[in-house]
Amino acid sequence: MTILSVSLASIVLTQSFAEESNISQEQERKNAIEQQTSLFSNNPIFGEKIAIEGYDRLVSKVDPGIGHENHQLAVIIPISDKEYTGMLYYSASEPVQLVSLRGPLESGEEKGKFIWTTDGSVNYEITLVNEYSTSGEWNFVGNALAVHTFKNTPFVVDYKVDYEETNGSAYLPSNSLNDVNIMTEFNFDSGTVKIDSFDVFKQVSGFGKVQPVVNLQGIVGIDKSILYRAADSEFNVGTGPYGLEHQFSEFGMSIYLEQGDIPIRKMIYRECDITNYSIDTLNDKDYSYNRASVFVLVDNFEITCAGMQPYHYDYQKYIDEYGVDAVMKMSKMKMSPKTYKDYGID
């Protein structure tokens, strides 16, 4: 209240002196308001951000997405029918969220996804990462790339992006024997995050209608930063029925198993929490400290959920086409599971 009173008094005094100057009262009033507002804002209109050599600069505009009218967006790679992957380096005038879009989605594909759309008919899946930082880097995949805030005041972002067109697959090469990739999707309150660097997926329980428990293991890396924050939050407030709710509690999770572009399996989990986390060192049998062998640091996440639902891609096609009730009445419907030969795999 004291600061506000001082600000208003300053504006009144400025107006009283305006009559004795060559500047109009209206212009003097605007100058005073801008000067006082700069005390509370770091946006590009009132603040000054030093440019970074070798970086391009953008000033954000109103986000055109439905439901995002009070947000700001700086589009780095406009929406394209091509999918890109690469590394974004950024430095903003205030903490920002990182955004990529994938799409447009086919009809029905938007179910269970965080959607961005400008007209309600053409939908894109949005991945929004909140790093709570003004600068950093991000390894992204998508048909568009942008920087975003939930505020309605503009911001400045200096950026550099190295990217290339993908071959249609957002997955990294797999180390599995039959080249099956593990893609994990986490749906937090702040947005959806996909991580493709888990090499171990183990469902400990859940199929017998008991509480699902999943173990995920992968190399320590910046792409899991949001999971680190979730694990830290669980550690600080407690897990299980005696833990406190927080921004990362009771999230949704999906596990996708795909062989190239061919979907193999999908498991959907609801109301999940990280109930255990540890870091381990893996090494070969000839490990020694002479640096002649190789070792790797890995994350181990134990995730406990309230429920799960296995997803059968072929069966789901029938449900999408005929509806659940109609499929349930098809008592004589025969479903022939596909074999590896049906997918052209020798």
N, C-alpha and C positions, 0 to 999 in steps of 0.2 A: 504494500500500500504506500509506503514512504517513497519508494522508487517511482511509482506511478504518479504520485503527487508532484514530485520534483520534475518529472517529464512534462506534465501538463503545465506547470508553472513556467517551465522553460519555453514552451510553445507560446503561451500568452505574452511573455516578455518579448519574445522574438517578433510577434505581431505588432506590439506597441512601438517598437523601434523601426518597423518596416516603413512607416509613413515618412521617416526622415531619410530613407535611402532611395536609390534609383530602382531597386527590385520591387516588383509588385507584391502586395500583401499575400496574394494567393501563392505565388512562387516561394515567398519567404516561409509561408506556412508549410508548404510541401517539403522544403529543405529542412525545416525544424523537425518535422515528423520523421523524415528519413534518417536524420542524425540520431534521434532518440531510438528509433526502431532498430538501428544498427547495433545497439547495446544488447539486443535480445536475439538477433538473427545472424546466421552465417550464410544466408542465401546470396546468389550472385548479384542481386539488385543492390543490396546494402553492404555486403561484405566484400572483401578482397581475398582471392586465393591466388597464390603464386603459381604460375604455369610451370609445368614440368617439361623440360627439353626432350623432344622426341615423341611426346604424347600429343594426341589430338584432344580437343575440348568440346564438350557439349553442355548446353543449358537445358535443364529438364522442362517439360511441358505437362499439361494436364493429361493424366492417363485416360485414353479413350475407351478402356474396357468398362463394360457394365458392372456397376458396383465399385468401380475404382475412381469415380468422378472427383473425389476429394484427395486423390493421390497424385504424385508426380512421377513421370517416367522419362528417361533419357534413352532413346533407341540407338543402339550401336550397330546391330545388324538387323535391317528390316525383315519382316516376314517374307519367306521365300518358299518355293516348292522344293528347294534343295535343302538337305540336312547338312549341318556343318559341325565340326568338332575342332577344338583348339584351346588356347590359353588366353584368358583376359587378365590384363594388368590394369589396375584402376587406383585413382586417388580422388576422393570426393570432398566437397566442402562440409559434409556432415555424414554421419553413419547411414549407409545405404543397404538395400537388399539387392541381391543378384538374381536375375530372371532369365530363364530360357523358355521358349515355347516349342511344342512339338505338334505338328498337324498340317492341314486341318484333319480332325478326327472323323472317322466314318460314323454313320448313324448308329447309335447304341454304344459306341466305343467310349463315350464320355462317362458312362456309369462308374461310380466309385472313384472318379478322378477330380482333381482340383482344376477347374476350367476357367479360361479367359476367353471372352468373346466381346465383340463390339456391336453385334446385332441380334444375338440370341439364337442364331441358326448355324453360323459357321463357328465351330468350337475348336479351341486349342488346349492341349494339356500344358499347364504352367508348372514349372519347377522354380520355387522361390526360396533362396538361401539367405538367411539373415545372419551375417557374420558379426553384427554389432561393431563394425569397424568402418573407418573412413578410407582405408587403403588395404590392398592385398592382391591376391591373384586367384583365379578360378579356372579349373579345367572343365569346360562346358561341352554339351552336345545339344543340338536343337535346330529348328528352322528359323529361329530369331533369337536375338540376344539384347538385353536391356539392363538398365540400372534403375532402381525404384525406391521410393520412400512412401510411407503412409501419411505424410504431411501434405498440406495444400500449398506450401510455399516452395518456389523453385530452388534448385540446387545446381552446383557446377560439378562436373566430373571430368577429369583428365584421364585418358585411357589409351592403351595400346593393345591390340589384339592380333594374335597369330593364329590363323585357322585355315582349314581346308575342307573341301567337300568330302563327306563320308561315302562309303560304298553301299549305304542303305542299312548298315548295322551299327548300332551304338555300342557294341560290346567289344571289349578288348580280347585278344587271343586267349584261349583257355588252355589251362594245363591239364585238364581232365583227359582221360584216355580216349573217350569218344567225342571230345570237343563240345561238351555241354557246358554252357555258360550259366552262371548264377547271377541274377540281377535282383537286388533287394530294393524295395520301395517303402519309405517310411513317411507316414502322413501325420505331421505334427500340427499344432495350432498355427504355427507361423508359416506353414506351407509343406509341400511335398519334396522329398529329397530321394534321389536314386543313387545307389552305390553299387558298382560292378566289380569291386576288388576283393570280395569274400571268396575264398577258395574252399572253405569247408562249411557245409550246411547240414546240421544234424537235428532231426526232430526227436527229442527225447520222449515226449508223451503228447497225448492229445487225440489220437485216433480212436481210442476206446471211450470217447465221450467224457474224458477227464480233462483237467486243466492243461492246455498246451504249453509245452516248454521247448524252446528252440535254442540251439547253440550255433553261433556264427563265429568263424575264425578267418582273419585276413591280415595282411601286412599292415603295420602301423603307417598311417598316412594322413595328409591334410584333408583328403576327401571324406574322412570319418569325423571331422571336427564337431559336427552337430551331435553325433552319438557320444562323443567325449563329454560334451556339455550335459547331455541327458544323463549319462552315467554319474557325473559329478553331482547333478541335482538330486538324483536318487540317493547318493551317498550322504549328502548333507541333511536331507529331510527324512530319510528312512524309506525302506521298501516294504512291500506287502500291505496287509490291512491296517498296519499301524503307521504307515508313512503318510506324509502330508501331500496334498495335490500341488502340482506345479505345472509350468508351461510344457513340460515334456512327458507328463504322466498320461497314461491311458491313450497311447497313440495307436494308429492303425499300421499294419505291416503286410506286405505282399511279397512272396518269393516266386520269381519266375525262373523256370528252367527251359532253356531254348538251345537248339542245335543249329547254329547259324541263324537263318531267318525262320526256322520251323519251331513253332511253340510245342513244347513237350508236356509241361506240367505247370500248374499254378496253385499256390496255397495262400489263402487269405486269412489273416488273423486280426482280431479286434481287441480293443482295450488292453493294450500291451504295456509292460514296464520292464526296464532293465533291472533284473534282480541280482546279477552278479557280473563283475568285470575284472579281468586280470590281463597282465602283459606277460608273454612268455618268449623265450629265446629258443629257436629251433636250429639245429646244426646237423651236419653229417656225422657219421660214426668216427671219422678221423679228425674230429675237431681238436684243435690245440691253439695255444696262444702265439704260435709262430706265423699266424695270418696265412697259412698255406691252405686253409679250408674256408668254408663259407658258412655264415650263420645269418639268421634273419629274426627281427623282432616282430611278433604278431600280437594282435588284439584278440581276446576271447570275450565274447558277449553272451551272457545267458539272458534270454528274454522270455518272460512268462506272460501269457495272455488269458483273457477270459473265455475266448472261444475261437474256433477255426472253421474254415469251409474249404474243402478241396474243390478244385475247378477242373472239369473235364471239357476240353476244348470242343471235341466233336459233339458231345451231349449238349453242350451249351448252345450250339448252332440250332438244334431242334427247339430248345426252349425259346431262343430269340425269335425264331420263325413262327412257331405255333403257340407259344405261351405255356406256362407251367401246368395249368389245368388240362390243356389238351394233351400234353405229353404224358401226364399221369394216367390218362384214359387209354393210352396206346399200349394196352397190355400185351398185344401181339407184336409190337414193334421190335424188330431185331436190329441190334447195333453191332456192327462188325468192327472190333478194335483194329486200328491200323497197325501194320507191322513195319519194321525198318525198311522192307522192300517197297512199301507204298510211298515212302519218302525218298526213294531213289538212292538208298544207302546200301552199299555192297556189304 
